[in-house]
Amino acid sequence: MGWTVRDIPDLRGRIAIVTGANGGLGYVTARELVRCGAHVVLACRSQRRGQEAFDRLLGQVPEARAELRLLDLADLASVRTFAADFGTRRLDVLINNAGLMAVPRARTADGFEMQFGVNHLGHFALTGLLFERLLATPGARVVTVSSLLHALGTIDLRDLNSERHYRPWLAYGRSKTANLLFTHELARRARRGGHDVLAAAAHPGYTASGLTSQRARLTGSRLRERVARLSDRSLAAPPEAGATPTLYAATAPGVRPDSFTGPSVIGAHRLRGGVSGPWRAPWTRDDRVAELLWRASEELTGIRYEALG
């Protein structure tokens, strides 16, 4: 039998942050971490949905050590406030989970294309602002949730914000490629500097995370929303299965830097199953592109990882 949440070690004394913890994969990830003794910060954009998730968590795990903090990854001012409020505590695990999928064209508060801005730049900024806390914590990990749909497209360094032509699915694929390039470059820089911070990535497979129905709802089509919900119920794995690769990357011993963990293969599809090392596009390990994206991300966000050079 493969790795399961029962294999998560004792996490008492550890502190973790999970972005997008109000539902779906993020909520399950936070719940399993607190069940194993971690103190978890639920980083949520909506106060109402965050509070509902927090109350549900305490109902399921009464002994949970957790707190709710507001974080809007589409607004760099919110990211800065969140990081400042976190203070100088230790930080053992940062799970960059929140994201948007193939939504209609929109802009963040800072003018970035929404999917690139939230899925990549928001998490790049958050990790950078918290990096000193990660460095100060032995064995700290940064786990970024990507997707097999990164295969839809590599990064276009000349058009990071999809100014020339916006296609929702292509923009999503590029943002998920950015997640993997970020992980690759963070792992490379940490290794070069001799730092004890592990950067890894994960993907959930086709999971009923709420992103599919969220996308359909944003198009304004009730029919699409109903079809998405039906598809989630009949074809997708439950969030408990989808969160397993993230939990593995965040807690299991022997996780390698720049690894990409996902569901194992069932039949001809990489949709469900236990933990494995899934296929990964070769362009997500391109040192030159990863460094150029890193530099561009620093310029766009105004945030630099001083300890990494």
Summary of the structure (lengths in Angstrom):
residues: 309
radius of gyration: 17.9
end to end distance: 42.6
largest distance: 52.9
contacts: 1087
relative contact order: 0.15
helix: 48%
strand: 15%
